[in-house]
Amino acid sequence: MKRSIIMLAAAAALTGCNQGGESNSTNAAAAKPAKPRHPTYCFFKDAETRSWSASAGRDGLVTVKGKGHVKDPRYRAQLGESEVAGTKATLWLTIGENRGYASPDNWWDVSLSVPGSASVTNVAVMCGKKTVAELKIRR
């Protein structure tokens, strides 16, 4: 009994200490979320993307559609990440594993409804660091 009381008191004393001697400003900086990392490599040539369009639905969200060509049927084109900043949305075209059937002539239809895009009027479709399409939204 005496031993458990001593252990409990020691644990309580250690809990009150500032761990590692770090200042509160350092802890606050560490709590900030890291800037998202976007794909930096483009798997597509200019002729391997086409038919880009963007429109706002009844709910106000923007849907982006297009096509991407992947020569190897083990992979498929897809729209992965999206980022909204004010009235501009940015999406990244990438490839993913194909677990089903191949697409006709290896052209894949891709589409993405961008979350939080009710105020978006411009969309940029990126492939790595290259801009594939700049689209305007009619509201």
Secondary structure, DSSP 8 states (H G I E B T S, - for coil): -HHHHHHHHHHHHHHTS-GGG--HHHHHHHHS-------------GGGEEEEEEEE-TTS-EEEEEEEE-SSTTEEEEEEEEEEETTEEEEEEEEEE--S---GGGEEEEEEEETT-TT--EEEEEETTEEEEEEE---
